[in-house]
Amino acid sequence: MTAAGPADPDGPPQRNRPRFEDLPVPDDTANLRVGPDLHPRCSGLLPLVGVWRGTGEVVYPTIDGPFTFGQQIVFAHDGRPFLTYETRSWLLDAEGQVIRPAARETGFWRPQPDGELEVLIAHATGIIEVYYGRARTLTSWEISTDAVVRTATAVEVTGSTRLYGIVEGTLAYVDEREMVGQPRQPHLSAQLHRFAG
């Protein structure tokens, strides 16, 4: 696996997600300078493409908290009309030291010709969500669940709304959850800086 060349100290990071150069089809890229061209249908999602890292906060009435977490989000593409989406999180103590791995998600952001956005997200905790939404501005997107499927061992989640936005060069988001008998309310928020792409 290789990464793109060194970063320009005065410009955006030139790094990329790890890639398999010997795949017989185009590999995902999180760097618009490397790999296949972004599909025209994904042009409205272009600001998201990259690797983002930062910290956030998790709160909810049914947990002791709030807790601080670190997170990496990767938005990548292979030239087709969707973005791949992957998150890895880790809990942090009061001094910012890693306690343990936390939530993981994977999925796809599928922009449609009419501007509607379909988003599919699978959680390592046994939950799969189907979201619909649209861009609110050129650099912000709001999505809400249409369907939530969960395994018998997963936490009861019945709905979610997420707002993502690029704010002064950082990726910020808020996730409101309706779960374990509680009304929809803020659960996660984070601010991440571009690490690669």
PAKEDREN-411865 format. One record per residue: residue number from 1; residue in three letters; x, y, z of N, C-alpha, C in turn. Coordinates in steps of 0.001 Angstrom, whole numbers, always signed. Last residue first. Layout:
! residues N
  resi  resn     n.c1     n.c2     n.c3    ca.c1    ca.c2    ca.c3     c.c1     c.c2     c.c3
   NUM   ALA        X        Y        Z        X        Y        Z        X        Y        Z
...
This chain:
! residues 197
  resi  resn     n.c1     n.c2     n.c3    ca.c1    ca.c2    ca.c3     c.c1     c.c2     c.c3
   197   GLY    -5968   +14671    +1572    -6901   +14915     +479    -6821   +16305      -85
   196   ALA    -5865   +14549    +5161    -5375   +14144    +3842    -6434   +14473    +2809
   195   PHE    -6958   +15957    +7235    -5699   +15254    +7467    -5059   +14849    +6150
   194   ARG    -8920   +18626    +8110    -8468   +17823    +6974    -7069   +17258    +7262
   193   HIS   -10453   +18209   +11302    -9594   +18961   +10384    -9118   +18032    +9278
   192   LEU   -13665   +18271   +12852   -12508   +17541   +12347   -11758   +18382   +11317
   191   GLN   -15809   +18205   +15499   -15160   +19120   +14572   -13842   +18472   +14166
   190   ALA   -18985   +16843   +16500   -17534   +16799   +16352   -17077   +17878   +15392
   189   SER   -21494   +15244   +18422   -21052   +16409   +17654   -19537   +16351   +17594
   188   LEU   -24274   +13186   +19253   -22871   +13332   +18881   -22650   +14670   +18198
   187   HIS   -26871   +13873   +20233   -26139   +12709   +20749   -24643   +12852   +20480
   186   PRO   -29771   +15883   +20625   -28345   +15766   +20303   -27695   +14572   +21002
   185   GLN   -32849   +13977   +20074   -32079   +15040   +20715   -30603   +14847   +20402
   184   ARG   -36017   +12493   +20022   -34835   +12875   +19245   -34174   +14096   +19866
   183   PRO   -36889   +10967   +23225   -37183   +11752   +22017   -35897   +12144   +21304
   182   GLN   -36166    +7560   +24254   -35986    +9005   +24398   -36397    +9724   +23120
   181   GLY   -36166    +4794   +23943   -37344    +5439   +24491   -37266    +6943   +24656
   180   VAL   -33653    +4276   +22671   -33970    +3754   +24013   -35098    +4542   +24687
   179   MET   -33611    +7212   +20534   -33272    +5836   +20892   -33623    +5558   +22349
   178   GLU   -32890    +9406   +18204   -34088    +8975   +18914   -33852    +7509   +19248
   177   ARG   -30274   +11786   +17876   -30755   +10404   +17903   -32055   +10293   +18673
   176   GLU   -28365   +13909   +15841   -29448   +13826   +16819   -30064   +12444   +16724
   175   ASP   -25202   +14898   +15262   -26072   +13736   +15083   -27090   +13767   +16214
   174   VAL   -23356   +17311   +13551   -24187   +17038   +14718   -25086   +15871   +14359
   173   TYR   -20071   +18282   +12401   -21361   +17611   +12266   -22033   +17474   +13622
   172   ALA   -17580   +19829   +10388   -18321   +19773   +11640   -19620   +19016   +11399
   171   LEU   -14485   +20124    +9033   -15722   +19369    +8893   -16372   +19282   +10267
   170   THR   -12964   +23312    +8306   -13086   +22104    +9105   -14428   +21428    +8805
   169   GLY   -13003   +25667    +6834   -12039   +24633    +6466   -12085   +23372    +7301
   168   GLU   -15165   +27070    +7974   -13803   +27612    +8029   -12760   +26518    +7818
   167   VAL   -16962   +24265    +7827   -16970   +25556    +8512   -15527   +26017    +8674
   166   ILE   -18977   +22170    +6165   -17592   +22629    +6148   -17614   +24054    +6692
   165   GLY   -21293   +19987    +7803   -20938   +21233    +7144   -19448   +21491    +7190
   164   TYR   -24139   +17938    +8435   -22707   +18035    +8168   -22442   +19372    +7499
   163   LEU   -26522   +16664   +10515   -26170   +17866    +9770   -24649   +17913    +9674
   162   ARG   -28852   +14024   +10855   -27466   +14492   +10893   -27322   +15739   +10029
   161   THR   -31169   +12285   +12788   -30962   +13380   +11836   -29522   +13834   +11986
   160   SER   -32791    +9161   +13367   -31623   +10026   +13492   -31696   +11130   +12445
   159   GLY   -34580    +6504   +15098   -34429    +7576   +14124   -33224    +8448   +14405
   158   THR   -34483    +4378   +16836   -35653    +4476   +15964   -35545    +5609   +14950
   157   VAL   -32568    +1949   +18385   -32516    +3247   +17720   -33696    +3305   +16770
   156   GLU   -31717      -36   +20912   -32922     +392   +20201   -32757    +1827   +19688
   155   VAL   -28648    -1742   +20328   -29403     -746   +21087   -30605     -306   +20248
   154   ALA   -28636    -5208   +19258   -28302    -3787   +19103   -29159    -2925   +20018
   153   THR   -29362    -7839   +19222   -28477    -7412   +20304   -28127    -5921   +20244
   152   ALA   -30893    -8230   +16957   -31521    -8466   +18263   -30673    -7946   +19416
   151   THR   -30071    -5514   +14722   -30041    -6898   +15155   -30678    -7013   +16532
   150   ARG   -32093    -3156   +12907   -31093    -3505   +13930   -31190    -4982   +14270
   149   VAL   -32747     -495   +10719   -32822    -1936   +10945   -31754    -2282   +11966
   148   VAL   -34572    +2295    +9865   -33524    +1810   +10763   -33769     +325   +10979
   147   ALA   -35379    +4675    +7350   -35507    +3321    +7894   -34314    +3020    +8781
   146   ASP   -34925    +7288    +7049   -36179    +6791    +6502   -36457    +5404    +7057
   145   THR   -33195    +9802    +8847   -33470    +8396    +8584   -34861    +8199    +8005
   144   SER   -31886   +12675    +7151   -32709   +12084    +8220   -33056   +10661    +7847
   143   ILE   -29402   +15180    +6543   -30004   +13893    +6215   -30789   +13385    +7418
   142   GLU   -27978   +18024    +5103   -28811   +17509    +6183   -29481   +16229    +5716
   141   TRP   -24984   +19769    +4466   -25896   +18712    +4056   -26665   +18237    +5277
   140   SER   -22990   +22433    +3112   -23681   +21805    +4238   -24762   +20867    +3715
   139   THR   -21909   +23943    +1038   -20988   +23276    +1964   -21697   +22722    +3199
   138   LEU   -23880   +25090     -433   -22803   +24441    -1181   -21870   +23651     -274
   137   THR   -26659   +24089    +1650   -25873   +25122     +967   -24823   +24374     +162
   136   ARG   -27994   +21738    +1989   -28642   +22973    +2465   -27984   +24184    +1828
   135   ALA   -28512   +18861      +46   -27596   +19935     +421   -28422   +21115     +900
   134   ARG   -30705   +16411    +1539   -30271   +17299     +457   -29187   +18230     +988
   133   GLY   -31836   +13040    +2221   -31622   +14443    +2527   -31203   +15213    +1299
   132   TYR   -32278    +9955    +3925   -32521   +10795    +2756   -32282   +12231    +3172
   131   TYR   -30767    +6916    +5141   -31069    +8340    +5267   -31437    +8921    +3900
   130   VAL   -30912    +3958    +6746   -31089    +4540    +5417   -31560    +5977    +5631
   129   GLU   -28781    +2052    +8876   -29688    +3179    +8691   -29717    +3608    +7228
   128   ILE   -28263     -669   +10964   -28143     -177    +9591   -29199     +891    +9400
   127   ILE   -26521    -1968   +13750   -27566    -1066   +13252   -27240     -682   +11810
   126   GLY   -24472    -3281   +15124   -25624    -4046   +14662   -26773    -3215   +14141
   125   THR   -22200    -1884   +15735   -23039    -2290   +16863   -24317    -3004   +16429
   124   ALA   -21018     -921   +13507   -20463    -2164   +14040   -21301    -2707   +15191
   123   HIS   -23469     +307   +11208   -22707     +468   +12440   -22199     -896   +12907
   122   ALA   -23900    +1595    +7992   -23922     +401    +8842   -22985     +631   +10019
   121   ILE   -25763    +3787    +6059   -24721    +3683    +7076   -24943    +2421    +7897
   120   LEU   -26498    +5445    +3096   -26631    +4168    +3804   -25464    +4056    +4771
   119   VAL   -28240    +8087    +1708   -27069    +7715    +2501   -27384    +6416    +3241
   118   GLU   -29142   +10032    -1017   -29396    +8779     -306   -28117    +8393     +419
   117   LEU   -30292   +13144    -1809   -29121   +12424    -1328   -29578   +11196     -563
   116   GLU   -31569   +14866    -4658   -31781   +14120    -3420   -30522   +13330    -3084
   115   GLY   -31028   +15907    -7131   -30473   +16607    -5980   -30713   +15906    -4663
   114   ASP   -31815   +14350    -9227   -32733   +15422    -8823   -32237   +16205    -7608
   113   PRO   -29813   +12365    -9435   -29886   +13438   -10438   -30784   +14602   -10044
   112   GLN   -28406   +11803    -6113   -29295   +11458    -7210   -29411   +12637    -8191
   111   PRO   -25602   +10592    -4278   -26362   +11730    -4795   -27165   +11312    -6021
   110   ARG   -24987    +8570    -1808   -25409    +8387    -3192   -26247    +9587    -3674
   109   TRP   -22616    +7414     +309   -23394    +8622      +47   -23686    +8621    -1447
   108   PHE   -22273    +4480    +2272   -22219    +5105     +955   -23107    +6339     +936
   107   GLY   -20297    +3060    +4990   -21482    +3252    +4168   -21199    +3945    +2858
   106   THR   -19618    +2413    +8437   -19225    +2348    +7034   -20472    +2523    +6187
   105   GLU   -18365    +3083   +11716   -19439    +3113   +10729   -18834    +2952    +9348
   104   ARG   -17677    +2496   +15147   -17240    +2416   +13747   -18473    +2409   +12860
   103   ALA   -16916    +3699   +18492   -17821    +3413   +17368   -17102    +3337   +16025
   102   ALA   -13756    +2965   +19955   -15196    +3202   +20141   -15927    +2907   +18830
   101   PRO   -10824    +1847   +21753   -11578    +2070   +20512   -13059    +2237   +20816
   100   ARG    -9874    +3693   +24769   -10132    +2460   +24022   -10805    +2800   +22696
    99   ILE    -8487    +6018   +25645    -8931    +4998   +26592    -9110    +3664   +25887
    98   VAL    -5948    +8281   +24827    -6878    +7268   +24326    -7190    +6255   +25421
    97   GLN    -5921   +11484   +26405    -5276   +10207   +26127    -6330    +9168   +25719
    96   GLY    -6961   +13889   +27246    -6862   +13660   +25805    -6156   +12371   +25425
    95   GLU    -7427   +14134   +29890    -6150   +14681   +29407    -5957   +14460   +27913
    94   ALA    -9796   +12791   +30258    -9795   +14241   +30463    -8511   +14907   +29981
    93   ASP    -9691   +10335   +27546    -9849   +10744   +28935    -9741   +12267   +29037
    92   LEU   -11608    +9255   +24717   -10475    +9981   +25279   -10746   +10310   +26742
    91   LEU   -12472    +6617   +22457   -12772    +7421   +23643   -11493    +8029   +24203
    90   TRP   -12527    +6763   +18936   -11877    +6249   +20137   -12205    +7197   +21295
    89   SER   -13688    +5720   +15650   -13675    +6609   +16814   -12969    +5939   +17978
    88   ARG   -13933    +5876   +12190   -13354    +5159   +13334   -13265    +6157   +14459
    87   THR   -15968    +5687    +9268   -15527    +6378   +10474   -14916    +5388   +11453
    86   GLU   -16442    +6116    +5796   -15963    +5245    +6871   -15542    +6093    +8056
    85   TYR   -17892    +5977    +2648   -17853    +6691    +3927   -17416    +5712    +4992
    84   THR   -17715    +6651     -843   -17645    +5707     +266   -17412    +6521    +1531
    83   LEU   -20012    +8308    -2980   -18829    +8383    -2122   -18880    +7227    -1144
    82   PHE   -21029    +7739    -6388   -21248    +7656    -4947   -19925    +7915    -4247
    81   PRO   -20814    +7097    -9278   -21642    +8159    -8703   -22020    +7955    -7235
    80   ARG   -17202    +6333    -9606   -18620    +6068    -9842   -19475    +7069    -9060
    79   GLY   -14655    +6901    -8774   -15070    +7409   -10074   -16530    +7158   -10408
    78   ASP   -14410    +6088    -6213   -13675    +5317    -7229   -14088    +5715    -8639
    77   HIS   -13831    +7984    -3172   -14615    +7618    -4347   -13755    +6780    -5277
    76   ALA   -14344    +8948     +327   -13517    +8598     -823   -14430    +8239    -1995
    75   PHE   -14062   +10201    +3452   -14950   +10248    +2294   -14074   +10011    +1074
    74   VAL   -13439    +9200    +6650   -12898    +9158    +5297   -14056    +9187    +4306
    73   ILE   -12816   +10394    +9863   -13828   +10148    +8842   -13151   +10196    +7496
    72   GLN   -11790    +9675   +13102   -11347    +9849   +11718   -12523    +9512   +10812
    71   GLN   -11845   +11015   +16417   -12495   +10376   +15274   -11741   +10653   +13982
    70   GLY   -12129   +10885   +19986   -11393   +11221   +18785   -12033   +10491   +17621
    69   PHE   -14447   +12113   +22465   -13907   +11068   +21602   -13069   +11681   +20494
    68   THR   -15686   +12616   +25744   -14944   +13141   +24597   -14412   +11969   +23786
    67   PHE   -18925   +12479   +27203   -17621   +11886   +26958   -16994   +12553   +25742
    66   PRO   -21055   +14079   +29736   -20600   +13762   +28378   -19218   +13128   +28351
    65   GLY   -22138   +11014   +31301   -21308   +11777   +30373   -21480   +13253   +30641
    64   ASP   -23853    +8059   +31287   -23102    +8982   +32123   -22195    +9756   +31182
    63   ILE   -26842    +7849   +29279   -25440    +7505   +29545   -24853    +8509   +30532
    62   THR   -29382    +8707   +28756   -29249    +7344   +29268   -27803    +6931   +29502
    61   PRO   -29274   +11268   +27617   -29789   +11112   +28983   -29548    +9731   +29583
    60   TYR   -26094   +11869   +26082   -27457   +11336   +25974   -27973   +11101   +27379
    59   VAL   -23185   +12700   +24156   -24069   +12932   +25294   -25387   +12208   +25034
    58   VAL   -19919   +13056   +23026   -21103   +12200   +23014   -21872   +12451   +24306
    57   GLU   -17889   +15173   +21039   -18506   +14904   +22333   -19735   +14030   +22134
    56   GLY   -14688   +15115   +19325   -16098   +15427   +19487   -16577   +15059   +20871
    55   THR   -11872   +15819   +17166   -12498   +15356   +18404   -13956   +15783   +18448
    54   GLY   -10279   +14622   +14171   -10522   +15620   +15197   -11153   +14997   +16418
    53   ARG    -9733   +14321   +10663    -9491   +13862   +12033    -9733   +14994   +13016
    52   TRP   -10479   +13164    +7391   -10684   +14184    +8415   -10424   +13583    +9792
    51   VAL    -9690   +12838    +4089    -9561   +12172    +5385    -9575   +13273    +6436
    50   GLY   -12006   +13471    +1364   -10756   +13601    +2097   -10772   +12740    +3338
    49   VAL   -14780   +15216     +268   -13793   +14192      -85   -12478   +14459     +626
    48   LEU   -16453   +17374     +766   -16327   +16334    +1792   -15175   +15378    +1527
    47   PRO   -16553   +19010    -1496   -15861   +19502     -297   -15657   +18447     +785
    46   LEU   -18101   +17327    -3351   -16649   +17490    -3487   -15981   +18013    -2215
    45   LEU   -20755   +17054    -3566   -20156   +16500    -2345   -18641   +16692    -2325
    44   GLY   -21422   +18006    -6041   -21962   +18715    -4894   -21420   +18230    -3559
    43   SER   -20289   +16044    -7698   -19634   +17353    -7594   -20157   +18173    -6412
    42   CYS   -21324   +13596    -8215   -20786   +13806    -6859   -20188   +15194    -6675
    41   ARG   -21941   +13587   -10881   -23064   +13601    -9945   -22599   +13880    -8515
    40   PRO   -19397   +13338   -12099   -20096   +14633   -12086   -21260   +14694   -11099
    39   HIS   -16980   +11570   -10149   -18151   +11494   -11025   -18902   +12825   -10962
    38   LEU   -13611   +12500   -10132   -14851   +12459    -9377   -16017   +12446   -10362
    37   ASP   -11264   +10443   -11879   -11969   +11707   -11723   -13236   +11492   -10892
    36   PRO    -9049    +8137   -10105   -10053    +8497   -11102   -10673    +9866   -10823
    35   GLY    -5884    +9297    -8684    -6905    +8310    -9020    -7908    +8820   -10021
    34   VAL    -5443   +12430    -7107    -4936   +11082    -7338    -6099   +10170    -7709
    33   ARG    -6559   +14757    -6340    -5430   +14858    -7264    -4910   +13500    -7703
    32   LEU    -8419   +14232    -4394    -8927   +14532    -5734    -7822   +14685    -6774
    31   ASN    -8192   +11686    -2227    -7416   +12833    -2683    -7809   +13091    -4127
    30   ALA    -9177    +9337    -1587    -9691   +10444     -791    -8935   +11721    -1138
    29   THR   -10109    +6664    -3692    -9167    +7725    -3390    -9878    +8797    -2577
    28   ASP   -10374    +3165    -4300   -10911    +4392    -3719    -9787    +5395    -3511
    27   ASP    -9050    +1890    -7427    -9183    +1866    -5972    -9816    +3173    -5510
    26   PRO   -10289     +559   -10462    -9825    +1741    -9716   -10080    +1604    -8218
    25   VAL    -9279    -2937   -10715   -10244    -1859   -10950    -9771     -645   -10160
    24   PRO    -7342    -4690    -9883    -7655    -4685   -11314    -8715    -3652   -11700
    23   LEU    -4878    -3363    -7622    -6254    -3774    -7867    -6540    -3749    -9364
    22   ASP    -2347    -2449    -6994    -2434    -3590    -7908    -3859    -4106    -8083
    21   GLU    -2402     -425    -5134    -2108      -44    -6513    -2295    -1189    -7496
    20   PHE    -4430     +233    -2631    -3846     -948    -3251    -3643     -642    -4730
    19   ARG    -3833    +2868     -292    -4433    +2368    -1518    -3692    +1117    -1966
    18   PRO    -4646    +4892    +2508    -3871    +3791    +1946    -4600    +3197     +751
    17   ARG    -5653    +8222    +1544    -5898    +7003    +2299    -4993    +5922    +1726
    16   ASN    -3059   +10688    +1075    -4254    +9978     +648    -4502    +8841    +1625
    15   ARG    -1576   +13979    +1215    -1669   +12561    +1525    -2982   +11991    +1035
    14   GLN    -1448   +16655     +962    -1390   +15904     -284    -1533   +14408      -53
    13   PRO    -3235   +19220    +2673    -2486   +17966    +2725    -2566   +17211    +1397
    12   PRO    -3037   +22496    +1103    -3763   +21405    +1758    -2941   +20127    +1767
    11   GLY       +1   +24495    +1559    -1267   +24142     +933    -1949   +23027    +1688
    10   ASP    +2474   +24881    +2615    +1629   +26059    +2485     +255   +25747    +1902
     9   PRO    +3743   +22420    +2543    +3538   +23048    +3853    +2626   +24270    +3794
     8   ASP    +2440   +19823     +752    +2945   +21174     +564    +2705   +21911    +1875
     7   ALA    +3237   +16464    +1680    +2329   +17609    +1695    +3089   +18893    +1424
     6   PRO    +4524   +13890     -510    +4568   +14736     +671    +3646   +15940     +537
     5   GLY    +2260   +11657    -2414    +3512   +12293    -2042    +3402   +13227     -850
     4   ALA      -67    +9099    -1282     +386   +10145    -2179    +1615   +10821    -1591
     3   ALA     +881    +5782     -212     +132    +7025      -45     +686    +8033    -1031
     2   THR     +427    +2247     -731    +1194    +3485     -787     +281    +4657     -536
     1   MET     +848    -1173       +0       +0       +0       +0     +892    +1233       +0
